[in-house]
Amino acid sequence: QPPIPDHPHWDRDGVHEIYRSWRQVADGYDEKRIFVAEAWVDSEAERLALYLRPDELHTAFNFDFLQAAWDATQLHQTIDASLASFADVGAPTTWVLSNHDVVRHLTRFGRAPEDLRKPAGEAPTDLDLGRRRARAAALLVLALPGGAYIYQGEELGLPEVEDLPTDVLQDPIWERSGHKTRGRDGCRVPLPWSAEPPALGFGTAPPWLPQPDDWAGLSVEAESGDPTSMLELYRSALALRKATPELGDGRLVWRTTTNDVLAFDRDGVGGTAHSAESGTVTCVVNFGPRPVELPPHQEVLLTSGPLQDGRLPTDTTAWLRLR
């Protein structure tokens, strides 16, 4: 959960001296060692950057981005603030959609905006809507400069398990709330690897948190080779990102759009992968209620969902190579 300001357990200035000593240990190895911070802080972008100064930790989960709603304006502002704050200390910007402490983003994105941060089981969810937005969010994240962290199961399109039997709940939040708040167990259910009982390929015995019956259809086995699956979308996006010099590190240049659309160009300039042969890749995300025209382009590299008569539908992302 987000930190409480000036709480004795959260974001204390004294911890930075400790992390500086850790950094000296890491830098003493012949082979490079990397620290990744899981730092919940107040005033996220500014305070988080303090952990990433050149003599402290190398990179950190971007929880400001994780907590943003599925909204073009809010995401634009969050991306700008993150890029600026991380750049101030020379650290790579990172992007994260889910982790083991929050309701999975496929479920969150299927909720009304006012219900975004409610605990598991306390808000109605449209999973079809959430799945469409989660696919679009995957391509948005993987088009941004810097590093992307993928929480186990989001590449399969796993939702939050909001109806776990109460007798299996193990999160201390469940006990501390007097059995009123279910806690975080719903995002920690073991992954489905196959359709095989009793653990969907996770092991040979039923897991400590039971997997829903319909997760057999979300298993690695079921999704592998299915071009419409979340797994194959992630595989395609990651392969393209690796093979496309314009993506990954480097600058981002926003395009002028309507309030319902995010669009930006990536050309690799300033990144380690830039070369004379690099061109421009544009990422377009439609948050609005109606399909929109795509900018002039040479090629559609990848989309999170089918186009409609050449236009980008609502809650859909496209990667384009420009003319």
N, C-alpha and C positions, 0 to 999 in steps of 0.2 A: 504494500500500500504506500501511497505518497507520504513523505515524512511530515512530522509535525514541527513547525518552526521552533528553533531554539530548544529542541528536545535533547536531553543528555546522551541519547543513543544515536543521533543523526547528525552527520556532517559537522563534526567538531574540527576547529582549526588545528588542534594539536595533532591530528592524525597525519598531517602532511609531513611532519618531521619523521614519522615512522616510515612513510612510503618513500621518502628520500633515502633512508637507510636500506630499504628493500631494493631500490633501484641500483644502488651501488653493488649489492650482491649480484643482481642480474647482469649488470654490465661487466662483472668479473669473469664471466664464462667466455670461453673461446667461441663457442657457437651462440648465436643470438638467442636471448630469452625475452619473451614478450609478456607483460602484465596486462590483463584485461580487468577493468574496474566495474563492479556492480555497485554503483554509488547512487542511491536515492538522495537527491538534494532539493532544497527549496530554491526558487528562482533558477530553474534547472540549467539553462545554457551558461549563465555567467558563473555560477558556483561549480558546475561540473568541470569547466575549463581549468579550474585551479588544480584539479587532480591530474591534469594532463600536461603540466608544465615540463619543460625538457628534462628536469632532473627527478621527475616523479613517475607516474604510471604511463604506459604507452598509449592505451586506448580505453574506451569506456562505452558501456551500453548507453544509448541515447533514449532515456525514458521520457523526455519531453516529447519526442516524436511518437513513442509508443502510446502516450496518453492522448494524442490529438484525435479529434473526431474525424469522421469521413466527410470532410468539408474542404473545398478548394482553397478558400481564403485562409482558414486556420493552418492547413498543411503548408501553404506557401509561406506564411509567416514563420512557422516552425522550422522549415527547411532553411530559410534565410538566416534566422537567428542561430541555428546550429552551425551552419557553414562559417559564419562570422566568428562565433565564439571559439570554435575549434581552431580556426586559422590563426587567431590571436596568440595561441600558444604553440603553433606549429604541429598540432596533432591531427591525424586523419579523422574526418567526420565519420560517424557510424550511424547505422539505421537498424532499428529493431521493432518488430510488430507484436511479439508475444514473449513471455518467459514463464517460469514456474511459479510466479507470484500473482499473476493476473488472469482474468478470464480470457480464453483464447480469442484472438481477434476475429476469427470467422464468426463466432457467436456475438462478439461486441458489435461488429459492423452490421449485424442483422437486427439491432435494437434501435429504438428511437433515440435521438441525441441526448435527451434528458436521462436516459437509462444507461448511458455508456459505461459508467463506473460502478454500477450496482453489482453486488456479489452474485455468484452463481445461484440460479434458481429464483431470483427475485425480480426478473423482468422478462416480458414476452420477447421471443426471438423469431425472426423469419430467416431460417437457415438458407433458403435459396437466395435471398437477397444478400445475406452475409457471405455466401460462397462466391457470388458474382463479384462482390466488392473485394474479397480476399484475393481473388485472382488478379483483379486490377491493381491492388496494392502491391502484390508480388512484383509486377513489372515496373511499377513506380519505384520501389525500393532499389531494385537491381539496375535501374538506369541512373541513380544518383551517384555523385562522386564520393569515393571513400569505401568503407567496408560495410558489408551487410551481415548481420547475425540472424541465422534461421533457427528458430526453436523447434526441437524435435517434434515431428508430427504435423507442423504447418505445411510441409511439402506434400503431405497426403491430404490436406484439407480437413483435418480433424476438428470437430467442434468441441466446445466445452461439454463434459458429461455432467449435466445438471440434476440428474435423478439417481445418483448413486444411493444405494441403500444406506440408511443412517447408521447401521451397525458396522459398516466398513470404514466410515469416515475416520481419518487419523490426524487431520490438521489440528494443531493446538487451538486455532481460532474457533473451531467447533465446540471445544470444551470451555474455553474462556468466555464465550458468548452465551453460555448456558443452553447450548444446542439451539441457538437461534440463527446463527450465520454458518453456512455450510463450509466455508473456507476454500482452500485452494486445491483440494484433491481432484476436482474435476478437470484440471489441466495437466494432471500428473498420471493419468491412467496409462499403463504401458502400451507401447505401439503395437499395431496389428501388422504382422509380417506375412501372414497367409490366412487361409480360411480354416485351418486345422484347429479343432478343439484340443485341449481345454483352454489354450491361451493365445489362439490366433498366431501361432508361431513364435511367441515371445519366450516360451519355455515349455516344460513338460507338465506343469501343474498350474491350476488356476492362479492368476496373479492376485496380489494383495488388494488391488482395486480392479473390480471386474470390468471387462470391456463390453460395450453394448453389442447386441447381436448383429446389428447392421454394419458394424465396423469391418466385418469380413469383406464387404464391398469396397472398403477404403484401405485395404491392406496393400502392401508393396506388391504382392503377387497379383492382386486384382487390377491395380492401376498400371503396372508395367506394360508398356506396349499399347496402351489405350490413348490415342492422341487427344482425347477430350479430358483426360484426367488431370488433376492438380499436379501429380508427380511428374508427368511428362511435360507440363507447362514449366515447372521449375527446372527440369533437366534441359529443356530447350533454351530457356532464358540464361541459365548459367553457362551453357556451351557457347551461346552467342556473345555473352558478356566477355568470356575468356578470349574469344576469337576476334572481337571487334575492338580495335585500338581506341576508338572514340569513347567507349564506355569504361567504367571503373574510375581511375584517378583522373584528375584534370578539372577544368572549369565547367560551370553551368551558366548558360545565358537564357534568361526567361524570355518567352515570346509574349506579346500583347494579345490577350484573349478576353472572352467574356468572364463574368464572375463564376460561371459554372464549369470552366475548363482550366486545367493546368497544362502548360506546354513549355518545354525548354529544349534547348539545343545542347548537344555534347559534341565537342570536336577534339577532345584529347589534349588540347593545348594546356601546358603546365603539368601534365601528367607524365609518368615515366614511360607510358606506352605510345606516346605520340610519334608519328613518323611522317615523312613527306607524302606518303600515299594515303594518309588518313583524310576522311571527309567529314561529314556532319551527320549525326544521328539525332533525330527529334523524338522525344517522348511526349505523347498527348494523352491526357486522362480526362474523360468526360464524367463530371459529377452531376450534370443537369438531367432533367426529365425527358429530354428529346435527343435523338441522334444529331450529331454535328458533322459538318464537312471537315475532312482532313486537309491540312495544308498541302500545297503541291509537293510531290515527292517522286523519287525514282522507283522505290521499292518498299513494300510493306515487309518488314523483317519478322515481326511477331505481334500477335494481338492476344489479349486475355480472353476474348470471346469473338464470335463471328461478327463481321461487319454487316451492315444492312444497306444494300445498294451502294456500297462504297463509302458509307458514312459510319462514324463511330457511335455505337449505342451508348445508352446511359450506363454508368458504372463499369466502363470498359477502358482499357489502356492499349495504345498501339505504339510500337517502335517503328520509325520510318527512316529510310535512307533518303537524303535529299538529292535533288538534281544537281 
